[in-house]
Amino acid sequence: MILTQDQQNIRDAVLKLCSRFPDEYWLERDRDGVFPHEFHQAMAADGWLGIAMPEHVGGAGLGITEAAIMMEAVAESGGGMAAASSIHGPVFSLQPIALFGTPEQQQRMIPPVLSGEHRICFAVTEPNTGLDTTKLKTRAQKRDGGYLVNGEKIWISVAQVANKMMLLARTTPLEEVKRKTDGLSLFFTDLDRAKIEVRLIHKMGRHAVDSNMLFISDLWIPEEDRIGAEGDGFKTIMHGFNPERILIGSEAIGLGRVAIARAARYARERIVFDRPIGMNQGIQHPLAKCWAQVEAANLMVMKAAALFDAGQECGVEANAGKYLAAEAGFEACHTALSTLGGMGYAQEYHIERYLREVLIPRTAPVSAHMILNFLAEKVLGLPKSY
Ligand SMILES: Cc1cc2nc3c(=O)[nH]c(=O)nc-3n(C[C@H](O)[C@H](O)[C@H](O)COP(=O)(O)OP(=O)(O)OC[C@H]3O[C@@H](n4cnc5c(N)ncnc54)[C@H](O)[C@@H]3O)c2cc1C
């Protein structure tokens, strides 16, 4: 895809900022599991968290295309999913507030997140319902002036350091609604640790950005923290599904690109049998194929972003782009690992970290299976299979 001069400037500026956070910084954060506060603050200070937010709430008023270009650069810098996930929430998950929040909510909720003062997490997934989101069991029961919330969430990223959360909960029992998508409500509220136990999940990679179980007991949410109408939460949150797939796809593209670049550099420099290993076609061809796959996936991701920014339907492209980017990114990281031979497995070459991290876009926020289900139904006209 051809970037405009403004888009190229965004890419260059983001890469320049990211160069202050070298490989060693990300390796250390992966080892100690500490949230990359310095990186998050640096991106906030330069205004990047609000790239796709409207100007009246302190954003830059640009599109998802520009946000995708930024996230690609963040991951491609070597920060990978750790860097991207540390800012992913502010960049994408405030969209429901920007679209459906009252002017008071927009002013109260958005600027402190963009400035880096507030950290947010996004609590949707539940242990007993998984991808079948409309069956989620967390209940928000109406009381005078607000809601009393009880339930469990799983895989909630950033909850160890967040002070705010976007929460999807059921306000009307499933048995009492016409459509299963009705009766869910969206809240943006305090992550009150007196009422929410946050339990870390020990996971495979992206150790700098935590993922957690949340056990919510009698959490009070005031009415003014509900986003949109009661019962409309699923529709509200759906507006963010496509941008999220686009951004996650971009992050996978960034990881694929950095893995290929690192592997090609190693292949130029590593001498075995008196010549660079990169002189062997068995090394060249898999890397060249990965490059072609990553760049082709990027075109689909960017097509989805362009459609979204033009206000057009982009569900098929956003899902296909996320799927292709995750697969191409994974293949690139895996191929890079074998290019480096034994050193691919050593932490100091960073590829093993990329490989562990690129598995995240393959699963979250939606699995490859569910994307293929969706494409089969929407593009091929096949019967819905789930
Ligand atoms: C590192 C990480 C960070 C995350 N961060 C967040 C976060 O911040 N907030 C949040 O809310 N969630 C988060 N998630 C959760 C993520 O979105 C879910 O893991 C994902 O949606 C899959 O849900 P599940 O794990 O419950 O899988 P399940 O729903 O249990 O599915 C298990 C497997 O079965 C397959 N499957 C199920 N039904 C079908 C079907 N009908 N057809 C074909 N295959 C099917 C799925 O594709 C999957 O492979 C995160 C996950 C990870 C790993």
The ligand as a Gaussian input file, in Angstrom:
#p B3LYP/6-31G(d) Opt

LIG

0 1
 C       -3.031000     -13.048000      25.801000
 C       -4.507000     -12.841000      25.745000
 C       -5.039000     -11.599000      26.046000
 C       -6.418000     -11.412000      26.075000
 N       -6.916000     -10.181000      26.468000
 C       -8.264000     -10.037000      26.624000
 C       -8.813000      -8.828000      27.179000
 O       -8.079000      -7.869000      27.496000
 N      -10.146000      -8.739000      27.365000
 C      -11.001000      -9.763000      27.044000
 O      -12.204000      -9.617000      27.235000
 N      -10.519000     -10.945000      26.510000
 C       -9.177000     -11.087000      26.307000
 N       -8.671000     -12.271000      25.788000
 C       -9.584000     -13.367000      25.527000
 C       -9.697000     -13.763000      24.069000
 O      -10.426000     -12.807000      23.369000
 C      -10.331000     -15.170000      24.056000
 O       -9.357000     -16.075000      24.532000
 C      -10.792000     -15.557000      22.708000
 O      -11.909000     -14.777000      22.384000
 C      -11.173000     -17.042000      22.670000
 O      -12.092000     -17.346000      23.691000
 P      -11.844000     -18.598000      24.623000
 O      -10.427000     -18.574000      25.045000
 O      -12.848000     -18.610000      25.723000
 O      -12.067000     -19.846000      23.677000
 P      -13.339000     -20.857000      23.595000
 O      -14.573000     -20.062000      23.314000
 O      -13.331000     -21.713000      24.816000
 O      -12.932000     -21.710000      22.353000
 C      -11.934000     -22.725000      22.409000
 C      -11.602000     -23.201000      21.012000
 O      -12.765000     -23.770000      20.401000
 C      -12.990000     -23.158000      19.142000
 N      -14.437000     -23.054000      18.902000
 C      -15.414000     -22.743000      19.789000
 N      -16.604000     -22.734000      19.186000
 C      -16.381000     -23.021000      17.874000
 C      -17.210000     -23.159000      16.725000
 N      -18.522000     -22.997000      16.761000
 N      -16.611000     -23.454000      15.536000
 C      -15.264000     -23.649000      15.461000
 N      -14.442000     -23.546000      16.516000
 C      -14.995000     -23.236000      17.691000
 C      -12.359000     -21.770000      19.246000
 O      -12.055000     -21.275000      17.965000
 C      -11.141000     -22.073000      20.098000
 O      -10.082000     -22.524000      19.285000
 C       -7.288000     -12.476000      25.729000
 C       -6.744000     -13.730000      25.387000
 C       -5.383000     -13.916000      25.391000
 C       -4.832000     -15.283000      25.076000

